[in-house]
Amino acid sequence: MNEFIRRFTRIAGSWNDEAGTKAYALEFVLATLQAAGKSAVDNIERFKSVIPHFSIDDPLVKGRSPLSYYGAKEFRQKRQIGIPLVVNTIQRGELRNLFVQMPEELLV
């Protein structure tokens, strides 16, 4: 993620925390399409069929941290990308992580 932040800042001029949430979307959708197969490009039902059990390792952090869809509890269907909530602060000009929390539904 630090590399993504450096590249984003170089291009955009400054960091925006909301950009961190968008960084996952393309990776997640492409990985879901890959898992669902080529037919999922034209067949949304095929794409949706892999969502309930789909999971990948977070491509933006070191180590293994699974990402999956969630939303069954709130929306009765998994359609949200379960990205972690990351709270950061800046200390002495450096970005420091305070904590990371996964969506509650994914902790169960």
Secondary structure per residue as TSV (DSSP state, phi and psi in degrees):
chain	resnum	aa	ss	phi	psi
A	1	M	-	360.0	-35.2
A	2	N	H	-59.9	-39.3
A	3	E	H	-65.1	-41.7
A	4	F	H	-60.1	-44.1
A	5	I	H	-61.7	-43.8
A	6	R	H	-61.2	-45.8
A	7	R	H	-66.7	-42.3
A	8	F	H	-60.6	-46.4
A	9	T	H	-62.9	-40.0
A	10	R	H	-61.9	-40.9
A	11	I	H	-79.3	-46.2
A	12	A	H	-89.1	-18.9
A	13	G	S	98.6	-29.3
A	14	S	S	-156.8	159.6
A	15	W	-	-83.4	146.0
A	16	N	-	-130.3	120.7
A	17	D	H	-56.0	-31.0
A	18	E	H	-63.9	-28.3
A	19	A	H	-61.1	-31.8
A	20	G	H	-61.2	-34.6
A	21	T	H	-73.7	-30.7
A	22	K	H	-78.5	-21.6
A	23	A	H	-60.4	-27.9
A	24	Y	H	-80.7	-27.8
A	25	A	H	-56.3	-54.4
A	26	L	H	-63.5	-45.9
A	27	E	H	-56.9	-42.9
A	28	F	H	-69.6	-45.4
A	29	V	H	-65.6	-42.9
A	30	L	H	-63.6	-40.9
A	31	A	H	-66.5	-36.4
A	32	T	H	-66.0	-43.2
A	33	L	H	-61.0	-41.4
A	34	Q	H	-61.9	-43.2
A	35	A	H	-66.6	-35.9
A	36	A	H	-78.8	-23.2
A	37	G	-	95.9	166.1
A	38	K	G	-56.8	-33.6
A	39	S	G	-63.9	-21.2
A	40	A	G	-69.0	-16.8
A	41	V	G	-63.0	-38.9
A	42	D	T	-106.2	-3.4
A	43	N	-	-128.1	95.0
A	44	I	H	-62.2	-31.8
A	45	E	H	-64.3	-37.7
A	46	R	H	-63.9	-44.5
A	47	F	H	-58.6	-49.4
A	48	K	H	-65.3	-26.2
A	49	S	H	-67.7	-23.6
A	50	V	H	-90.3	-15.2
A	51	I	G	-57.7	-46.5
A	52	P	G	-56.5	-28.9
A	53	H	G	-119.1	11.9
A	54	F	-	-80.4	139.6
A	55	S	E	-158.1	143.4
A	56	I	E	-136.5	160.7
A	57	D	E	-74.4	139.1
A	58	D	-	-58.0	116.7
A	59	P	T	-77.4	-6.7
A	60	L	T	-108.1	5.8
A	61	V	S	-130.5	157.9
A	62	K	S	-76.3	148.8
A	63	G	S	82.0	-175.3
A	64	R	-	-100.4	122.7
A	65	S	-	-145.2	108.9
A	66	P	E	-72.5	144.1
A	67	L	E	-120.1	140.6
A	68	S	E	-150.4	174.5
A	69	Y	E	-80.0	152.1
A	70	Y	E	-143.8	178.7
A	71	G	-	125.8	-6.3
A	72	A	H	-59.2	-37.8
A	73	K	H	-68.2	-45.9
A	74	E	H	-85.1	-38.1
A	75	F	H	-116.4	1.5
A	76	R	S	64.9	16.4
A	77	Q	S	-161.7	142.1
A	78	K	-	-80.5	115.2
A	79	R	-	-144.7	-7.0
A	80	Q	E	-94.6	141.2
A	81	I	E	-77.9	121.9
A	82	G	-	-82.3	69.9
A	83	I	-	-86.5	151.7
A	84	P	-	-72.7	147.0
A	85	L	E	-83.0	121.1
A	86	V	E	-116.1	123.0
A	87	V	E	-109.4	121.2
A	88	N	E	-118.9	165.8
A	89	T	E	-140.9	164.4
A	90	I	E	-112.4	121.6
A	91	Q	E	-124.2	124.3
A	92	R	T	53.0	39.0
A	93	G	T	79.0	3.3
A	94	E	E	-113.8	139.7
A	95	L	E	-73.9	124.3
A	96	R	E	-124.3	137.6
A	97	N	E	-83.8	128.6
A	98	L	E	-89.4	-48.4
A	99	F	E	-166.0	163.6
A	100	V	E	-128.2	132.4
A	101	Q	E	-134.1	126.9
A	102	M	-	-78.1	155.8
A	103	P	-	-53.4	138.8
A	104	E	H	-52.0	-41.8
A	105	E	H	-60.7	-30.4
A	106	L	H	-81.3	-11.8
A	107	L	H	-83.1	-15.8
A	108	V	-	-74.6	360.0
